[in-house]
């Protein structure tokens, strides 16, 4: 028995005794479609959230700030039952397409348009792990780290 035959036997044993769950395989396959290799990664820098101001109507709001060299993404997340609404802005101001990536959404996610002042609004985002991708009109891209909303 050579190494290839041994590894094939080990693979078959694991597939029979401890198979990889289908949702894990689906998430792994979907992650390939989510790649944005040339995008600048904006990491979470501040998370001020979950509090309702006294005397203010509405649910809780969470404010998050993501930063990368030369750019900042500021978002405010408000809860509407199981959905979230994301409003935000890009600093410096830039227009482009905003894409929300989420496990329960197709690979192209939910999209919205950031206007020339950098402002955007994305309603009806499912609760859970989310990442935003900004494809700016100048040809550059920014992707935020994943965060639970």
C-alpha positions as CSV (number, residue, x, y, z in Angstrom):
1,X,0.0,0.0,0.0
2,X,1.4,3.4,-1.0
3,X,0.7,6.8,0.6
4,X,-2.0,7.7,-1.9
5,X,-3.9,4.5,-1.1
6,X,-3.5,5.0,2.6
7,X,-4.8,8.6,2.4
8,X,-7.8,7.5,0.3
9,X,-8.6,4.9,3.0
10,X,-8.4,7.5,5.8
11,X,-10.6,9.9,3.7
12,X,-13.3,7.3,3.2
13,X,-13.2,6.5,7.0
14,X,-13.7,10.1,7.9
15,X,-16.5,10.5,5.3
16,X,-18.3,7.5,6.8
17,X,-17.7,8.1,10.6
18,X,-17.5,11.9,10.8
19,X,-18.7,13.7,7.7
20,X,-18.5,17.4,7.2
21,X,-22.0,19.0,7.8
22,X,-23.6,20.2,4.5
23,X,-24.1,23.8,5.9
24,X,-20.4,24.0,6.6
25,X,-19.6,22.8,3.0
26,X,-22.1,25.4,1.6
27,X,-20.6,28.2,3.6
28,X,-17.1,27.2,2.5
29,X,-18.2,27.2,-1.2
30,X,-20.0,30.5,-0.8
31,X,-17.0,32.2,0.8
32,X,-15.0,31.8,-2.4
33,X,-17.7,33.9,-4.2
34,X,-17.3,36.6,-1.4
35,X,-13.6,37.2,-2.1
36,X,-12.6,40.8,-2.9
37,X,-8.8,40.4,-3.2
38,X,-7.9,43.9,-4.2
39,X,-10.1,45.6,-1.6
40,X,-8.8,47.5,1.4
41,X,-9.8,45.8,4.6
42,X,-11.5,48.1,7.1
43,X,-11.2,46.7,10.6
44,X,-13.7,47.4,13.4
45,X,-12.2,50.3,15.4
46,X,-15.2,51.4,17.6
47,X,-18.5,49.7,18.7
48,X,-20.8,52.0,20.6
49,X,-24.0,50.2,20.8
50,X,-27.1,48.6,22.1
51,X,-28.3,51.5,24.2
52,X,-31.5,53.5,23.9
53,X,-31.2,57.2,24.8
54,X,-33.7,58.3,27.6
55,X,-36.9,59.8,26.1
56,X,-36.1,58.7,22.5
57,X,-38.6,56.7,20.6
58,X,-37.7,53.6,18.7
59,X,-35.4,50.7,19.3
60,X,-31.8,50.4,20.2
61,X,-29.2,51.8,17.9
62,X,-25.6,50.7,17.5
63,X,-22.8,52.8,16.0
64,X,-19.8,51.1,14.5
65,X,-16.7,52.6,13.0
66,X,-14.4,50.7,10.6
67,X,-11.0,52.1,9.6
68,X,-8.3,51.3,7.0
69,X,-5.5,53.5,5.7
70,X,-7.1,56.5,4.1
71,X,-10.7,55.6,4.7
72,X,-13.3,55.3,7.4
73,X,-16.7,53.7,7.3
74,X,-19.2,54.8,9.9
75,X,-22.5,52.9,10.2
76,X,-25.5,53.1,12.5
77,X,-27.5,49.9,12.9
78,X,-31.1,50.0,14.1
79,X,-33.2,46.9,14.9
80,X,-36.6,46.2,13.4
81,X,-37.6,42.8,14.7
82,X,-35.3,40.2,13.2
83,X,-34.1,42.7,10.5
84,X,-31.6,45.5,10.7
85,X,-31.4,48.8,8.9
86,X,-27.9,50.0,8.2
87,X,-27.3,53.7,7.5
88,X,-23.8,55.1,7.2
89,X,-21.2,57.2,5.4
90,X,-17.8,56.9,3.9
91,X,-15.0,59.3,4.9
92,X,-13.7,60.8,2.7
93,X,-16.9,61.1,0.7
94,X,-17.2,58.8,-2.3
95,X,-20.0,57.3,-4.4
96,X,-20.4,53.7,-5.3
97,X,-22.2,50.5,-4.7
98,X,-22.6,49.1,-1.2
99,X,-23.0,45.3,-0.9
100,X,-24.1,43.5,2.3
101,X,-22.7,40.0,2.7
102,X,-24.5,37.6,4.9
103,X,-24.6,33.8,5.2
104,X,-28.3,33.6,4.5
105,X,-28.1,35.8,1.4
106,X,-27.0,34.9,-2.1
107,X,-23.3,35.7,-3.0
108,X,-24.2,39.1,-4.5
109,X,-26.0,40.0,-1.2
110,X,-28.2,43.1,-0.8
111,X,-27.0,46.2,-2.6
112,X,-27.6,49.9,-2.3
113,X,-26.0,53.0,-3.7
114,X,-23.7,55.4,-1.8
115,X,-24.3,58.9,-3.0
116,X,-21.6,61.4,-3.8
117,X,-21.6,62.6,-0.2
118,X,-20.8,59.1,0.9
119,X,-24.2,58.5,2.5
120,X,-26.0,55.2,2.2
121,X,-28.9,53.2,3.6
122,X,-29.5,49.5,3.4
123,X,-32.9,48.3,4.8
124,X,-34.0,44.8,5.6
125,X,-30.7,43.2,6.5
126,X,-31.1,39.9,8.3
127,X,-29.7,39.6,11.8
128,X,-26.4,37.7,12.0
129,X,-22.8,38.0,10.8
130,X,-22.4,40.7,8.2
131,X,-19.7,42.3,6.1
132,X,-20.0,45.3,3.8
133,X,-18.2,45.7,0.5
134,X,-17.9,49.1,-1.1
135,X,-17.1,49.2,-4.9
136,X,-16.4,52.9,-5.4
137,X,-16.8,54.8,-8.6
138,X,-13.1,55.5,-8.7
139,X,-12.4,51.8,-9.1
140,X,-11.2,51.1,-5.6
141,X,-12.9,48.8,-3.1
142,X,-13.2,48.6,0.7
143,X,-14.4,45.6,2.6
144,X,-15.3,45.6,6.3
145,X,-14.4,42.9,8.8
146,X,-17.3,40.6,9.7
147,X,-19.5,41.7,12.7
148,X,-22.6,40.3,14.3
149,X,-25.6,42.6,13.9
